[in-house]
Amino acid sequence: MIQESEIRQKLSALLQYQISLDEFEDWLVEHSWNMHKDSQRSAQDLVSAVELAFSEYSNGHLNDKELRDRLVQALGQIVVNVRVTDNFAVSPLKVSIITTGTSSGPPQMVWVPALI
């Protein structure tokens, strides 16, 4: 099983030049094998978006910059995990925000603990 948060952390490391594209691809292949059997839908959707970008890149439909832009887009979301109590109150457990980066630096992942 692969968690969406694991994928996001590795993808963020790739986009920050902490790991190479080959290292990321090797990790993704190893950890996403048969993920359709036991991983959450959100993790499957993220891996699908990443694999599509890699496929378009390897077929020459995307250049290096376009690949990076696609991967940043995959991270450019706010993810909120919530807990629903018996009285149907909803409270956030964890919020992760992916910033798109600036000219002074690459994208970064910021984990914001929820105030419960």
N, CA, C and O atoms as CSV, one atom per row, in Angstrom:
chain,resi,resn,atom,element,x,y,z
A,1,MET,N,N,0.843,-1.179,0.000
A,1,MET,CA,C,0.000,0.000,0.000
A,1,MET,C,C,0.885,1.239,0.000
A,1,MET,O,O,1.907,1.289,0.684
A,2,ILE,N,N,0.481,2.228,-0.771
A,2,ILE,CA,C,1.209,3.491,-0.826
A,2,ILE,C,C,0.255,4.607,-0.413
A,2,ILE,O,O,-0.903,4.638,-0.827
A,3,GLN,N,N,0.756,5.508,0.400
A,3,GLN,CA,C,-0.050,6.619,0.895
A,3,GLN,C,C,0.159,7.844,0.006
A,3,GLN,O,O,1.249,8.061,-0.524
A,4,GLU,N,N,-0.882,8.628,-0.148
A,4,GLU,CA,C,-0.783,9.860,-0.922
A,4,GLU,C,C,0.299,10.777,-0.349
A,4,GLU,O,O,1.033,11.414,-1.105
A,5,SER,N,N,0.401,10.849,0.958
A,5,SER,CA,C,1.401,11.721,1.585
A,5,SER,C,C,2.825,11.295,1.225
A,5,SER,O,O,3.701,12.143,1.053
A,6,GLU,N,N,3.061,9.978,1.110
A,6,GLU,CA,C,4.385,9.488,0.698
A,6,GLU,C,C,4.716,9.943,-0.719
A,6,GLU,O,O,5.835,10.369,-1.005
A,7,ILE,N,N,3.733,9.847,-1.589
A,7,ILE,CA,C,3.929,10.236,-2.986
A,7,ILE,C,C,4.240,11.724,-3.060
A,7,ILE,O,O,5.150,12.144,-3.775
A,8,ARG,N,N,3.484,12.511,-2.320
A,8,ARG,CA,C,3.682,13.960,-2.317
A,8,ARG,C,C,5.065,14.335,-1.782
A,8,ARG,O,O,5.713,15.239,-2.310
A,9,GLN,N,N,5.510,13.650,-0.749
A,9,GLN,CA,C,6.828,13.953,-0.184
A,9,GLN,C,C,7.933,13.634,-1.196
A,9,GLN,O,O,8.854,14.429,-1.381
A,10,LYS,N,N,7.842,12.479,-1.845
A,10,LYS,CA,C,8.853,12.111,-2.847
A,10,LYS,C,C,8.801,13.037,-4.054
A,10,LYS,O,O,9.839,13.428,-4.588
A,11,LEU,N,N,7.597,13.387,-4.480
A,11,LEU,CA,C,7.452,14.282,-5.618
A,11,LEU,C,C,8.002,15.666,-5.275
A,11,LEU,O,O,8.640,16.307,-6.110
A,12,SER,N,N,7.761,16.113,-4.081
A,12,SER,CA,C,8.310,17.386,-3.631
A,12,SER,C,C,9.838,17.331,-3.608
A,12,SER,O,O,10.499,18.289,-4.009
A,13,ALA,N,N,10.400,16.211,-3.138
A,13,ALA,CA,C,11.860,16.039,-3.129
A,13,ALA,C,C,12.407,16.093,-4.553
A,13,ALA,O,O,13.458,16.691,-4.784
A,14,LEU,N,N,11.717,15.486,-5.501
A,14,LEU,CA,C,12.131,15.535,-6.904
A,14,LEU,C,C,12.131,16.974,-7.404
A,14,LEU,O,O,13.098,17.414,-8.026
A,15,LEU,N,N,11.069,17.698,-7.141
A,15,LEU,CA,C,10.938,19.062,-7.642
A,15,LEU,C,C,11.904,20.028,-6.964
A,15,LEU,O,O,12.175,21.108,-7.489
A,16,GLN,N,N,12.419,19.648,-5.809
A,16,GLN,CA,C,13.408,20.468,-5.105
A,16,GLN,C,C,14.832,19.983,-5.394
A,16,GLN,O,O,15.781,20.416,-4.740
A,17,TYR,N,N,14.978,19.092,-6.363
A,17,TYR,CA,C,16.279,18.559,-6.797
A,17,TYR,C,C,17.000,17.801,-5.681
A,17,TYR,O,O,18.230,17.748,-5.668
A,18,GLN,N,N,16.252,17.217,-4.749
A,18,GLN,CA,C,16.852,16.408,-3.691
A,18,GLN,C,C,17.066,14.973,-4.152
A,18,GLN,O,O,17.937,14.274,-3.635
A,19,ILE,N,N,16.269,14.533,-5.125
A,19,ILE,CA,C,16.433,13.219,-5.741
A,19,ILE,C,C,16.319,13.394,-7.253
A,19,ILE,O,O,15.744,14.370,-7.736
A,20,SER,N,N,16.869,12.445,-7.983
A,20,SER,CA,C,16.835,12.523,-9.451
A,20,SER,C,C,15.514,11.964,-9.986
A,20,SER,O,O,14.764,11.299,-9.271
A,21,LEU,N,N,15.259,12.247,-11.234
A,21,LEU,CA,C,14.076,11.717,-11.900
A,21,LEU,C,C,14.112,10.192,-11.908
A,21,LEU,O,O,13.091,9.545,-11.675
A,22,ASP,N,N,15.280,9.617,-12.176
A,22,ASP,CA,C,15.418,8.157,-12.174
A,22,ASP,C,C,15.140,7.576,-10.788
A,22,ASP,O,O,14.469,6.551,-10.670
A,23,GLU,N,N,15.653,8.225,-9.739
A,23,GLU,CA,C,15.399,7.742,-8.367
A,23,GLU,C,C,13.912,7.787,-8.051
A,23,GLU,O,O,13.364,6.857,-7.458
A,24,PHE,N,N,13.262,8.879,-8.452
A,24,PHE,CA,C,11.830,9.001,-8.193
A,24,PHE,C,C,11.053,7.927,-8.943
A,24,PHE,O,O,10.176,7.276,-8.376
A,25,GLU,N,N,11.377,7.745,-10.217
A,25,GLU,CA,C,10.671,6.741,-11.015
A,25,GLU,C,C,10.856,5.337,-10.442
A,25,GLU,O,O,9.900,4.567,-10.360
A,26,ASP,N,N,12.084,5.006,-10.046
A,26,ASP,CA,C,12.348,3.689,-9.443
A,26,ASP,C,C,11.528,3.511,-8.176
A,26,ASP,O,O,10.930,2.456,-7.963
A,27,TRP,N,N,11.498,4.541,-7.332
A,27,TRP,CA,C,10.732,4.478,-6.080
A,27,TRP,C,C,9.244,4.310,-6.378
A,27,TRP,O,O,8.569,3.494,-5.751
A,28,LEU,N,N,8.738,5.086,-7.337
A,28,LEU,CA,C,7.313,5.042,-7.660
A,28,LEU,C,C,6.904,3.678,-8.190
A,28,LEU,O,O,5.879,3.133,-7.781
A,29,VAL,N,N,7.694,3.126,-9.092
A,29,VAL,CA,C,7.381,1.804,-9.653
A,29,VAL,C,C,7.357,0.756,-8.544
A,29,VAL,O,O,6.446,-0.068,-8.478
A,30,GLU,N,N,8.352,0.793,-7.685
A,30,GLU,CA,C,8.438,-0.189,-6.600
A,30,GLU,C,C,7.275,-0.084,-5.616
A,30,GLU,O,O,6.750,-1.101,-5.162
A,31,HIS,N,N,6.876,1.134,-5.289
A,31,HIS,CA,C,5.859,1.326,-4.251
A,31,HIS,C,C,4.425,1.388,-4.761
A,31,HIS,O,O,3.486,1.252,-3.976
A,32,SER,N,N,4.242,1.589,-6.057
A,32,SER,CA,C,2.875,1.694,-6.569
A,32,SER,C,C,2.395,0.419,-7.266
A,32,SER,O,O,1.272,0.363,-7.767
A,33,TRP,N,N,3.247,-0.594,-7.292
A,33,TRP,CA,C,2.870,-1.855,-7.932
A,33,TRP,C,C,1.629,-2.420,-7.250
A,33,TRP,O,O,1.621,-2.578,-6.029
A,34,ASN,N,N,0.599,-2.721,-7.996
A,34,ASN,CA,C,-0.666,-3.281,-7.491
A,34,ASN,C,C,-1.372,-2.366,-6.492
A,34,ASN,O,O,-2.140,-2.845,-5.659
A,35,MET,N,N,-1.125,-1.069,-6.564
A,35,MET,CA,C,-1.738,-0.149,-5.614
A,35,MET,C,C,-3.257,-0.104,-5.756
A,35,MET,O,O,-3.953,0.300,-4.825
A,36,HIS,N,N,-3.769,-0.510,-6.899
A,36,HIS,CA,C,-5.211,-0.529,-7.097
A,36,HIS,C,C,-5.907,-1.495,-6.129
A,36,HIS,O,O,-7.118,-1.409,-5.926
A,37,LYS,N,N,-5.140,-2.405,-5.538
A,37,LYS,CA,C,-5.721,-3.384,-4.616
A,37,LYS,C,C,-5.909,-2.851,-3.202
A,37,LYS,O,O,-6.815,-3.289,-2.494
A,38,ASP,N,N,-5.053,-1.898,-2.776
A,38,ASP,CA,C,-5.108,-1.529,-1.365
A,38,ASP,C,C,-4.859,-0.053,-1.046
A,38,ASP,O,O,-4.848,0.323,0.127
A,39,SER,N,N,-4.663,0.778,-2.049
A,39,SER,CA,C,-4.373,2.188,-1.783
A,39,SER,C,C,-5.619,3.041,-1.973
A,39,SER,O,O,-6.538,2.682,-2.708
A,40,GLN,N,N,-5.624,4.183,-1.287
A,40,GLN,CA,C,-6.755,5.096,-1.396
A,40,GLN,C,C,-6.860,5.654,-2.812
A,40,GLN,O,O,-5.875,5.736,-3.546
A,41,ARG,N,N,-8.061,6.026,-3.163
A,41,ARG,CA,C,-8.333,6.552,-4.501
A,41,ARG,C,C,-7.502,7.803,-4.787
A,41,ARG,O,O,-7.017,7.987,-5.904
A,42,SER,N,N,-7.339,8.659,-3.780
A,42,SER,CA,C,-6.572,9.888,-3.983
A,42,SER,C,C,-5.116,9.575,-4.337
A,42,SER,O,O,-4.516,10.275,-5.153
A,43,ALA,N,N,-4.550,8.540,-3.737
A,43,ALA,CA,C,-3.174,8.126,-4.058
A,43,ALA,C,C,-3.124,7.588,-5.487
A,43,ALA,O,O,-2.194,7.891,-6.234
A,44,GLN,N,N,-4.111,6.800,-5.861
A,44,GLN,CA,C,-4.168,6.255,-7.217
A,44,GLN,C,C,-4.277,7.371,-8.250
A,44,GLN,O,O,-3.619,7.328,-9.290
A,45,ASP,N,N,-5.110,8.370,-7.962
A,45,ASP,CA,C,-5.287,9.484,-8.897
A,45,ASP,C,C,-3.997,10.284,-9.061
A,45,ASP,O,O,-3.650,10.696,-10.168
A,46,LEU,N,N,-3.286,10.500,-7.946
A,46,LEU,CA,C,-2.028,11.244,-8.011
A,46,LEU,C,C,-0.986,10.477,-8.827
A,46,LEU,O,O,-0.298,11.059,-9.665
A,47,VAL,N,N,-0.874,9.182,-8.582
A,47,VAL,CA,C,0.079,8.364,-9.342
A,47,VAL,C,C,-0.304,8.353,-10.821
A,47,VAL,O,O,0.572,8.407,-11.684
A,48,SER,N,N,-1.567,8.285,-11.116
A,48,SER,CA,C,-2.007,8.310,-12.520
A,48,SER,C,C,-1.587,9.610,-13.208
A,48,SER,O,O,-1.121,9.588,-14.347
A,49,ALA,N,N,-1.750,10.740,-12.518
A,49,ALA,CA,C,-1.362,12.031,-13.081
A,49,ALA,C,C,0.145,12.087,-13.318
A,49,ALA,O,O,0.597,12.593,-14.345
A,50,VAL,N,N,0.915,11.573,-12.375
A,50,VAL,CA,C,2.372,11.573,-12.495
A,50,VAL,C,C,2.802,10.650,-13.630
A,50,VAL,O,O,3.652,11.022,-14.439
A,51,GLU,N,N,2.227,9.459,-13.699
A,51,GLU,CA,C,2.592,8.513,-14.751
A,51,GLU,C,C,2.228,9.037,-16.141
A,51,GLU,O,O,2.960,8.811,-17.104
A,52,LEU,N,N,1.102,9.731,-16.241
A,52,LEU,CA,C,0.727,10.328,-17.526
A,52,LEU,C,C,1.755,11.385,-17.940
A,52,LEU,O,O,2.160,11.438,-19.101
A,53,ALA,N,N,2.168,12.214,-17.001
A,53,ALA,CA,C,3.186,13.231,-17.304
A,53,ALA,C,C,4.493,12.567,-17.748
A,53,ALA,O,O,5.114,13.009,-18.715
A,54,PHE,N,N,4.913,11.508,-17.046
A,54,PHE,CA,C,6.138,10.793,-17.425
A,54,PHE,C,C,6.010,10.167,-18.802
A,54,PHE,O,O,6.957,10.190,-19.587
A,55,SER,N,N,4.851,9.612,-19.098
A,55,SER,CA,C,4.630,8.995,-20.403
A,55,SER,C,C,4.723,10.034,-21.520
A,55,SER,O,O,5.360,9.794,-22.546
A,56,GLU,N,N,4.090,11.181,-21.317
A,56,GLU,CA,C,4.149,12.244,-22.324
A,56,GLU,C,C,5.576,12.765,-22.479
A,56,GLU,O,O,5.995,13.109,-23.584
A,57,TYR,N,N,6.316,12.822,-21.384
A,57,TYR,CA,C,7.713,13.266,-21.423
A,57,TYR,C,C,8.572,12.262,-22.195
A,57,TYR,O,O,9.355,12.647,-23.063
A,58,SER,N,N,8.422,10.985,-21.878
A,58,SER,CA,C,9.263,9.969,-22.530
A,58,SER,C,C,8.924,9.818,-24.008
A,58,SER,O,O,9.767,9.385,-24.794
A,59,ASN,N,N,7.699,10.171,-24.395
A,59,ASN,CA,C,7.314,10.118,-25.813
A,59,ASN,C,C,7.639,11.410,-26.551
A,59,ASN,O,O,7.324,11.544,-27.734
A,60,GLY,N,N,8.268,12.365,-25.862
A,60,GLY,CA,C,8.667,13.605,-26.511
A,60,GLY,C,C,7.581,14.653,-26.620
A,60,GLY,O,O,7.773,15.668,-27.290
A,61,HIS,N,N,6.441,14.434,-25.976
A,61,HIS,CA,C,5.345,15.395,-26.038
A,61,HIS,C,C,5.520,16.525,-25.021
A,61,HIS,O,O,4.875,17.567,-25.140
A,62,LEU,N,N,6.383,16.329,-24.029
A,62,LEU,CA,C,6.692,17.361,-23.041
A,62,LEU,C,C,8.199,17.527,-22.968
A,62,LEU,O,O,8.941,16.549,-23.048
A,63,ASN,N,N,8.653,18.768,-22.817
A,63,ASN,CA,C,10.071,18.987,-22.565
A,63,ASN,C,C,10.299,19.004,-21.042
A,63,ASN,O,O,9.359,18.802,-20.273
A,64,ASP,N,N,11.527,19.242,-20.618
A,64,ASP,CA,C,11.844,19.210,-19.189
A,64,ASP,C,C,10.991,20.191,-18.386
A,64,ASP,O,O,10.447,19.837,-17.340
A,65,LYS,N,N,10.877,21.415,-18.876
A,65,LYS,CA,C,10.118,22.431,-18.160
A,65,LYS,C,C,8.643,22.057,-18.086
A,65,LYS,O,O,8.013,22.212,-17.040
A,66,GLU,N,N,8.098,21.572,-19.180
A,66,GLU,CA,C,6.686,21.186,-19.208
A,66,GLU,C,C,6.421,20.018,-18.260
A,66,GLU,O,O,5.376,19.970,-17.610
A,67,LEU,N,N,7.362,19.078,-18.180
A,67,LEU,CA,C,7.219,17.971,-17.225
A,67,LEU,C,C,7.173,18.510,-15.807
A,67,LEU,O,O,6.292,18.141,-15.031
A,68,ARG,N,N,8.114,19.378,-15.463
A,68,ARG,CA,C,8.145,19.962,-14.119
A,68,ARG,C,C,6.855,20.728,-13.833
A,68,ARG,O,O,6.314,20.646,-12.729
A,69,ASP,N,N,6.362,21.469,-14.820
A,69,ASP,CA,C,5.112,22.207,-14.647
A,69,ASP,C,C,3.945,21.260,-14.360
A,69,ASP,O,O,3.110,21.535,-13.498
A,70,ARG,N,N,3.894,20.146,-15.088
A,70,ARG,CA,C,2.835,19.154,-14.861
A,70,ARG,C,C,2.916,18.565,-13.449
A,70,ARG,O,O,1.900,18.375,-12.780
A,71,LEU,N,N,4.149,18.281,-13.013
A,71,LEU,CA,C,4.320,17.695,-11.683
A,71,LEU,C,C,3.967,18.699,-10.600
A,71,LEU,O,O,3.405,18.329,-9.570
A,72,VAL,N,N,4.290,19.960,-10.820
A,72,VAL,CA,C,3.891,21.015,-9.873
A,72,VAL,C,C,2.370,21.116,-9.832
A,72,VAL,O,O,1.788,21.280,-8.760
A,73,GLN,N,N,1.728,21.019,-10.984
A,73,GLN,CA,C,0.271,21.062,-11.032
A,73,GLN,C,C,-0.341,19.918,-10.235
A,73,GLN,O,O,-1.361,20.093,-9.567
A,74,ALA,N,N,0.284,18.751,-10.307
A,74,ALA,CA,C,-0.223,17.603,-9.551
A,74,ALA,C,C,-0.156,17.874,-8.049
A,74,ALA,O,O,-0.991,17.389,-7.286
A,75,LEU,N,N,0.846,18.654,-7.632
A,75,LEU,CA,C,0.986,19.002,-6.217
A,75,LEU,C,C,0.173,20.231,-5.839
A,75,LEU,O,O,-0.064,20.464,-4.654
A,76,GLY,N,N,-0.257,21.020,-6.809
A,76,GLY,CA,C,-0.903,22.296,-6.532
A,76,GLY,C,C,-2.314,22.172,-6.011
A,76,GLY,O,O,-3.252,22.711,-6.599
A,77,GLN,N,N,-2.464,21.471,-4.922
A,77,GLN,CA,C,-3.768,21.233,-4.341
A,77,GLN,C,C,-3.696,21.407,-2.835
A,77,GLN,O,O,-2.620,21.363,-2.238
A,78,ILE,N,N,-4.848,21.604,-2.236
A,78,ILE,CA,C,-4.936,21.567,-0.775
A,78,ILE,C,C,-5.633,20.262,-0.423
A,78,ILE,O,O,-6.697,19.956,-0.961
A,79,VAL,N,N,-5.041,19.504,0.468
A,79,VAL,CA,C,-5.592,18.224,0.873
A,79,VAL,C,C,-6.005,18.334,2.333
A,79,VAL,O,O,-5.196,18.716,3.180
A,80,VAL,N,N,-7.233,18.010,2.628
A,80,VAL,CA,C,-7.715,18.088,4.003
A,80,VAL,C,C,-8.269,16.732,4.403
A,80,VAL,O,O,-9.151,16.195,3.732
A,81,ASN,N,N,-7.758,16.176,5.490
A,81,ASN,CA,C,-8.305,14.959,6.073
A,81,ASN,C,C,-9.209,15.376,7.218
A,81,ASN,O,O,-8.827,16.201,8.049
A,82,VAL,N,N,-10.397,14.812,7.264
A,82,VAL,CA,C,-11.345,15.212,8.310
A,82,VAL,C,C,-11.803,14.017,9.118
A,82,VAL,O,O,-11.722,12.869,8.682
A,83,ARG,N,N,-12.284,14.326,10.308
A,83,ARG,CA,C,-12.878,13.314,11.178
A,83,ARG,C,C,-14.330,13.706,11.378
A,83,ARG,O,O,-14.627,14.859,11.689
A,84,VAL,N,N,-15.232,12.761,11.203
A,84,VAL,CA,C,-16.647,12.994,11.442
A,84,VAL,C,C,-17.010,12.260,12.721
A,84,VAL,O,O,-16.820,11.048,12.826
A,85,THR,N,N,-17.532,12.998,13.692
A,85,THR,CA,C,-17.882,12.412,14.990
A,85,THR,C,C,-19.309,11.889,14.974
A,85,THR,O,O,-20.031,12.058,13.992
A,86,ASP,N,N,-19.707,11.261,16.057
A,86,ASP,CA,C,-21.057,10.696,16.160
A,86,ASP,C,C,-22.148,11.747,15.975
A,86,ASP,O,O,-23.220,11.436,15.457
A,87,ASN,N,N,-21.891,12.977,16.388
A,87,ASN,CA,C,-22.893,14.034,16.219
A,87,ASN,C,C,-22.710,14.775,14.882
A,87,ASN,O,O,-23.238,15.870,14.687
A,88,PHE,N,N,-21.961,14.161,13.983
A,88,PHE,CA,C,-21.738,14.656,12.627
A,88,PHE,C,C,-20.969,15.977,12.573
A,88,PHE,O,O,-21.063,16.715,11.591
A,89,ALA,N,N,-20.220,16.269,13.616
A,89,ALA,CA,C,-19.324,17.422,13.572
A,89,ALA,C,C,-18.100,17.027,12.752
A,89,ALA,O,O,-17.620,15.898,12.850
A,90,VAL,N,N,-17.610,17.933,11.965
A,90,VAL,CA,C,-16.450,17.671,11.119
A,90,VAL,C,C,-15.304,18.542,11.616
A,90,VAL,O,O,-15.449,19.752,11.790
A,91,SER,N,N,-14.165,17.901,11.840
A,91,SER,CA,C,-12.996,18.675,12.254
A,91,SER,C,C,-11.784,18.190,11.467
A,91,SER,O,O,-11.611,16.988,11.265
A,92,PRO,N,N,-10.945,19.124,11.022
A,92,PRO,CA,C,-9.765,18.716,10.250
A,92,PRO,C,C,-8.745,17.995,11.118
A,92,PRO,O,O,-8.516,18.378,12.265
A,93,LEU,N,N,-8.135,16.952,10.570
A,93,LEU,CA,C,-7.070,16.234,11.255
A,93,LEU,C,C,-5.717,16.765,10.835
A,93,LEU,O,O,-4.815,16.911,11.660
A,94,LYS,N,N,-5.576,17.052,9.564
A,94,LYS,CA,C,-4.304,17.516,9.021
A,94,LYS,C,C,-4.587,18.243,7.719
A,94,LYS,O,O,-5.441,17.824,6.937
A,95,VAL,N,N,-3.888,19.303,7.495
A,95,VAL,CA,C,-4.017,20.025,6.240
A,95,VAL,C,C,-2.623,20.123,5.640
A,95,VAL,O,O,-1.680,20.521,6.324
A,96,SER,N,N,-2.486,19.768,4.386
A,96,SER,CA,C,-1.209,19.949,3.712
A,96,SER,C,C,-1.423,20.901,2.551
A,96,SER,O,O,-2.367,20.758,1.774
A,97,ILE,N,N,-0.544,21.861,2.446
A,97,ILE,CA,C,-0.648,22.863,1.397
A,97,ILE,C,C,0.609,22.778,0.546
A,97,ILE,O,O,1.726,22.791,1.064
A,98,ILE,N,N,0.420,22.693,-0.733
A,98,ILE,CA,C,1.541,22.657,-1.650
A,98,ILE,C,C,1.648,24.038,-2.284
A,98,ILE,O,O,0.721,24.489,-2.956
A,99,THR,N,N,2.756,24.696,-2.074
A,99,THR,CA,C,2.956,25.994,-2.707
A,99,THR,C,C,3.605,25.761,-4.061
A,99,THR,O,O,4.316,24.774,-4.250
A,100,THR,N,N,3.368,26.652,-4.988
A,100,THR,CA,C,3.859,26.440,-6.340
A,100,THR,C,C,5.263,26.961,-6.558
A,100,THR,O,O,5.799,26.834,-7.660
A,101,GLY,N,N,5.868,27.538,-5.553
A,101,GLY,CA,C,7.238,28.010,-5.695
A,101,GLY,C,C,7.278,29.372,-6.361
A,101,GLY,O,O,6.273,29.857,-6.881
A,102,THR,N,N,8.434,29.971,-6.339
A,102,THR,CA,C,8.625,31.287,-6.943
A,102,THR,C,C,9.906,31.254,-7.750
A,102,THR,O,O,10.570,30.223,-7.852
A,103,SER,N,N,10.239,32.389,-8.315
A,103,SER,CA,C,11.486,32.454,-9.078
A,103,SER,C,C,12.696,32.256,-8.170
A,103,SER,O,O,13.783,31.925,-8.643
A,104,SER,N,N,12.508,32.459,-6.858
A,104,SER,CA,C,13.631,32.295,-5.938
A,104,SER,C,C,13.751,30.887,-5.379
A,104,SER,O,O,14.693,30.599,-4.642
A,105,GLY,N,N,12.820,30.007,-5.713
A,105,GLY,CA,C,12.930,28.663,-5.182
A,105,GLY,C,C,11.888,27.716,-5.740
A,105,GLY,O,O,10.913,28.146,-6.355
A,106,PRO,N,N,12.097,26.410,-5.521
A,106,PRO,CA,C,11.196,25.378,-6.030
A,106,PRO,C,C,9.958,25.233,-5.132
A,106,PRO,O,O,9.899,25.828,-4.056
A,107,PRO,N,N,8.993,24.458,-5.566
A,107,PRO,CA,C,7.801,24.223,-4.750
A,107,PRO,C,C,8.171,23.583,-3.421
A,107,PRO,O,O,9.165,22.865,-3.310
A,108,GLN,N,N,7.355,23.858,-2.425
A,108,GLN,CA,C,7.584,23.287,-1.107
A,108,GLN,C,C,6.272,22.767,-0.548
A,108,GLN,O,O,5.200,23.295,-0.842
A,109,MET,N,N,6.374,21.728,0.260
A,109,MET,CA,C,5.218,21.184,0.934
A,109,MET,C,C,5.230,21.686,2.367
A,109,MET,O,O,6.250,21.607,3.051
A,110,VAL,N,N,4.107,22.195,2.814
A,110,VAL,CA,C,3.984,22.701,4.169
A,110,VAL,C,C,2.889,21.921,4.866
A,110,VAL,O,O,1.740,21.941,4.425
A,111,TRP,N,N,3.226,21.235,5.947
A,111,TRP,CA,C,2.233,20.509,6.733
A,111,TRP,C,C,1.720,21.436,7.819
A,111,TRP,O,O,2.497,21.953,8.621
A,112,VAL,N,N,0.444,21.640,7.844
A,112,VAL,CA,C,-0.162,22.536,8.825
A,112,VAL,C,C,-1.002,21.673,9.775
A,112,VAL,O,O,-2.031,21.138,9.360
A,113,PRO,N,N,-0.588,21.527,11.032
A,113,PRO,CA,C,-1.385,20.733,11.949
A,113,PRO,C,C,-2.727,21.404,12.213
A,113,PRO,O,O,-2.801,22.625,12.350
A,114,ALA,N,N,-3.757,20.624,12.281
A,114,ALA,CA,C,-5.085,21.173,12.543
A,114,ALA,C,C,-5.221,21.505,14.018
A,114,ALA,O,O,-4.639,20.843,14.878
A,115,LEU,N,N,-5.981,22.519,14.287
A,115,LEU,CA,C,-6.269,22.904,15.667
A,115,LEU,C,C,-7.600,22.291,16.061
A,115,LEU,O,O,-8.658,22.765,15.649
A,116,ILE,N,N,-7.542,21.242,16.854
A,116,ILE,CA,C,-8.765,20.520,17.246
A,116,ILE,C,C,-9.050,20.792,18.701
A,116,ILE,O,O,-10.033,20.286,19.243
